[in-house]
Amino acid sequence: MGARFTLTLVVVMAAGLGGCFESQRDETFEDTVVLDDVDVRVLNAMADAPELTLDVDDEARAEALGYAETGDFTLPANHYRFRVRGDTGHETLATLLDGAQDNLEEDKRYDLILTGHLNNDSQQVVLFGEDDETFEGETQEERDAENEENDPETDDSPLEQVRLRAAHLIQGADPVDLYLDDEPGQALDGDREPDATLGFASRSEPLLVEKGVYRLRLTEAGNQQNVIYDSGSRLDFEMDQDLLLAAVPNTGIDNADHPVSLVVLDELETRVFPHNDQQGGIQFVHAAEGLEDPVDVLVDETVLADEVVFPDVEPGSGPLGYELSSANDYEVEVIDSATAEDDDPPPPVANKNVRVNRGRGLSAVLVESEEDPASEEIIVLNNDDRPVVTNARVRVVHAAGGIRDKNVDIYVLPPDQSLSEDGTVQEPWVSGLGYLGRSGYRPVPENTDYKLVVTASGDSEDRLLEESPISLENGGNYRLIISGDDGTSDPVHLIRLGGVR
């Protein structure tokens, strides 16, 4: 059998708003009358966009929303204009969409979705509205009391404990059928009707289900055999939850055969569920300059790479330089290559338990130990390889054991620009980064000829590295690891990872 749920018919308002959308002002709104406040939740589902800010009538209402992140605001019911701006690494935010407008009505609440793709100018605003009422799940005691009072025949239908709505937010994708199951292993057969059918920018009517663990599948509309998305039995619905299940573009690695992810919105919290079969990846980076002997790298006792020396990267340093692996927990071990065949090998040089997540790559970086410079340890970088078409995204890591006692400042400069302009030292791009510290991903405008300068923190005269050209392209994700001396005149070395997928 399929999911245990009941279907409640309600009136749902959904309006897709593009940059050229024109909506007439609702004449019921009077400028001199202050109407009741309306709550609006905002979701960034624009797959190739930078962090977004939503302006309402030219005032920022939700700021710095990453992909699949939410914000909210409250305004009096009225007619409003919406503008979307993005952080592309310039001094001011870039306008990415303007001119969308619509009415926010009293006694409603709204989900305002930023969706579409910048690479084909299909970005738009989608607005879903429903009655502003709090959902409360039904208990068995309440059901029994109602049955006893009304004396009907025994009501053994599913309890209405969780309310779900599903939305199709993948611009350019065909309509889909949705199937929800509360038992693992349920087959899709020709006699089974979908629980909902969704086209782009549409949302289902509410589904009322019992609390429990569910599996959600999306198929091509009318074709059960073409399963586009499968969550697996991983969706844990709890009592009284009022959820939006949003199908969005899958931006992770290994997404060619898995184009859809599911974002579950519970108030302002979001959880992303990539396709159940999607793999993640492991990359090994040798950044321990003091370790001269070659090493072998094992993942759960299987060799990932052998004879690795500083500053090598395995299986590669490119944008998808990962060994694809199923989502799971693994042990990464680094051993001396010379002892790999010993019957009684010595302890590993370093080891680390890591978690590989669906659609995500991680870099296991061998570094000099923070506590003991004479030994090594592994640090883990959980990478975000989502392409952003408006700019490059860059993060830096301080892994230079030879200057472990120094925090560093990092400057990213055009080639014709000096560190000191008109006698004034520029502000660092990243400041005060300590040993084994790492920045988040930061937007940088595209340039194929940047200069990267590393100095001691607060002392621009103590230059540790100056390297050029550094090519950063739109759509690229870059990880720059500051490591130890590789035999050049600079006291530190730069290991470059990532690029454009």
Secondary structure by P-SEA (a helix, b strand, c coil): cccbbbbbbbbbbbbbbcccccccccccccccccccbbbbbbbcccccccbbbbbccccccccccccccccccccccccbbbbbbbcccccccccccccccccccccbbbbbbbccccccccbbbbbbbccbbbbbbbcaaaaaaaaaaacccccccccccbbbbbbbcccccccbbbbbbccccccccccccccccccccccccbbbbccccbbbbbcccccccccccccccccccccccbbbbbbccccccccccccbbbbbbcccbbbbbccccbbbbbbbbcccccccbbbbbbccccccccccccccccccccccccccccbbbbbbbbcccccccccccccccbbbbbbbcccbbbbbccccccccccbbbbbbbbccccccccbbbbbbbccccccccccbbbbbbcccccccccccccccccccccccccccbbbbccccbbbbbbcccccccccccccccccccccbbbbbbbcccccccccbbbbbccccc
